[in-house]
């Protein structure tokens, strides 16, 4: 899988436009989903996705093949999402953004009210906790991979992930998400 | 108070990285501590709630936008150069190529030993060329008292790139009005803290200060000539305006 990516990278660097189009085809949805989970806004997630591929193309020459290509591209995604969030002062505008309901009209996300509330709870987490939770839960990365993606030690990944889960749990419970707890354990 | 060690084990179990011994220890502990058991239930529930969120889907056009926003001329020139050499090289004449290479090397060596540096002078004039499909349509040098730099319009296939290269001591706006048959694709690199970028209907505005270099990419899908109006606005006064023709 990753060796296929490395061949595509090599072909792109040799001037084969189609090879990079294959890379885009393969990863654009995953990159979009990761960005969406981090910032929760369709237009912004699409803008970040576009920027991720433009930057990865422009910097393809600096890609080190000793790392997995998809990790490299997800790392760019996380950084782009963080930079985007900083630029937008996202945390301050969070409530406004939610109330404007800026979603793709062609797609219905998180249809239920419950889904909305869960995603709201996730957005209440500070970025330092939200990103490890998103990478672990939605991307199923190992602690080591998350450590590479967000450039912090593995030990810190664990503490932030565990704390993030704890905080998220408290937010959900406050929102009344504890009715069916007896069914679980 | 739940022992921190067991909170870690609960998380490890959720992440499926717990060992058998740790699992046994955790479940023994949970069977004796009601508070810990409740905490663990809530963690599991939280995880389950996240599982209920469906995967968001991007719009259908996203891939097209991404592809159109990439300037593929960056690496394609390498391919063109390779094809050019493949075209020139004919295997049955390989000895002729070797002879020609030897001859050129000999002439260069003789020129060096004969202390004639002028021999290599023509090489000084060799300069790079753009990718085969790219051409500069218009170049506007800017030389105002506190704004300098240039604006370039470059055509690559159906894509038109407006390259802005500004140096300014004071804030000013670069305003672009484009017709509806022209589609704005992207700005790259993405605006950072030093640049404000706003997009309206057929209207773009960047607020610039200091040294700025970026590209605005447009796509045009018909053969008609379209006109983009550009303005540089400082303190609400237009200090420069011009038109860029896309054809």
Interface residues (C-beta under 8 A of the other chain):
Chain A: X12 X13 X14 X15 X16 X17 X20 X21 X24 X25 X28 X29 X32 X33 X36 X37 X42 X45 X46 X47 X49 X50 X51 X53 X54 X55 X57 X58 X60 X80 X83 X84 X87 X104 X106 X107 X109 X110 X111 X114 X115 X118 X119 X122 X133 X136 X137 X138 X142 X143 X158 X161 X162 X165 X166 X168 X169 X172 X173 X177 X178 X180 X181 X182 X184 X185
Chain B: X7 X8 X11 X14 X15 X17 X37 X38 X40 X41 X42 X43 X44 X45 X46 X47 X48 X49 X50 X52 X53 X54 X55 X56 X57 X58 X59 X60 X62 X63 X65 X66 X67 X69 X70 X72 X74 X75 X76 X77 X78 X79 X80 X82 X186 X188 X189 X190 X191 X192 X193
